Every structure is written in structure tokens, then in C-alpha cells.
Amino acid sequence: RTPFYQLFWGKDQKHIDELNQALAAYEEELHGTFFGGAKPAMVDYMIWPWFELLPALKNVGFVLNADGKLPKLAAWFQAMLADEAVAKTKVSDEIIQKYVNSIQEGHTNYDIE
């Protein structure tokens, strides 16, 4: 998580590379559509909240699978977005971006609506 959070504070190619390297471990462990197999399991739902934040890092230069080395993880991300439970509970990208912006501005706001 370290490079993940360090990217909240600004663009740094070193941290983008470190995050991609850390995500490669997930890529290697993903052997089906989901970590749980053909359908999402507890592990998929447990790690989803971290992955849900990744699009908010686009403004600092991080895009999941931008270098093409994480195709299974990128497909998993899209499959999770299509999952009914995720769709019902997903925080909107707008609120996530506001939350990340509040961190970057130095006054983390946990109560964004």
C-alpha cells in the first residue's frame, strides 16, 4: 500500500512503477475471472475497496494496466464493476475523487457526500 498512498501526495514515476510492481503479485495469483474462481468470493470483496480507489490516481499519472502488464487484473477490475453487489455499494468516482483531493490538500475529509 505504500506506493499507493504516496501517489495520493503527487505524481512520482518511481511510485507508479512501485505500485505496478506490487500489483504484479495480484496478477500472478489471478487464475480465473475472480480470485475466488468463476464468481466473486470473500477475497474479491475484501480487496475491492483498495482497487476501487485506483481510478482517482489518474490525475497523478497512474492508470491500471497502462503498460499492458496487468491484463488479468484489469479484466478482474471490470468484472468487479459489473458484479451486482459491487454495483449496489460502489462509492461514486466523483466522491472518491473528492476524498483523494482532500488528502492531497492536507485536510482528509471522511464525510464527503
N, C-alpha and C positions, 0 to 999 in steps of 0.2 A: 504493500500500500504506500510505501514511502514515495516513490516517484509519482504515483497517482496524486497524492496530496501536494507534493512540491509543485506540480503543474498548476494547481489552483493559484499559486502565487505569481505565475507568469511563464512566458514561453522560454523554454530551455531545451535545446535539441538533445542534450545529454539525458534529461529526464524523460523525454519522449522515447528515446532509444531504450532506456532502462524499463519503462513501462511496457514497451513492446516485448522486451526480453522476458519480463515477468509473466506477461500474458501467454508467452510461448508454452509455458508449463501447462496451462489450461488447454491450449490447442493440442498438445501431445496426449492429454488424458481424455479428450473428447472422441469417443469411438462410435457414437450414434448421433441421432438428431439432438438428443439431450444427454446430459451427463448420466441421467437415470435410465437411459435406453431410448425406447421409441416414444415415450411420453415423459413430461417433466416429473422429477422426483424431488424429494426434500432438498437434495444438494442443489438442484437448479434454482429452487425458490430461495434458498439461503444465500446464494452468491449474487442473485439478481440485483438486489439493491445497490451493490457496488457498480455493477455493469450499467445500471440504469443511469448513472451519473456521467458515463463516458461522453455522450454527445455534448455535454456542457464544456468539455475541454477543447472543442473545435476552435474556439476563439484564441487558444494558445498553441494551435498547430497540431493537435492530436486528433486523428481520425482512425477508428478501429479498422484494421486491415488495409491501411493506405498503401503499405508496401507489398501487399499480396501474400504475406507470410502467415496470415491467420484466417484462412478461408473458412475452416470449420467453425471457428469461434464467431466469425461474422454471421454465418448461417444460423448458428445457435441463437445469437442475439435477435435476429429477425424472427426465428421460430418462437422465442420467448415473447416477443412483442405481440405475436398472433395468438398466444395462449390466452384462454378465456379468463383465468384467474389473474394473470398479469394485466390484461386489458381493463379489468374491473378495478384494479387497485393502483395502477401506474400513476405516479405523480406526473403532471404535465411537464413537457420540456420547458415551457415558459417559467414555471415555478422553480424547477431545478436550476435554470439559468440565473434566476434572481437570487437563489440561495448561494450559488457559486460566486456570483458577483459580490454578494455581501461578504463572503470570506475574503475575496480579493481586495475589497475596500477596507478590510480590517475591522469590521463590526458584524460578525456572524449573526445572521437572523434566522432563528429556527422556526419562526412563526409566520412565514410568508404565506400569503393566500393568493 
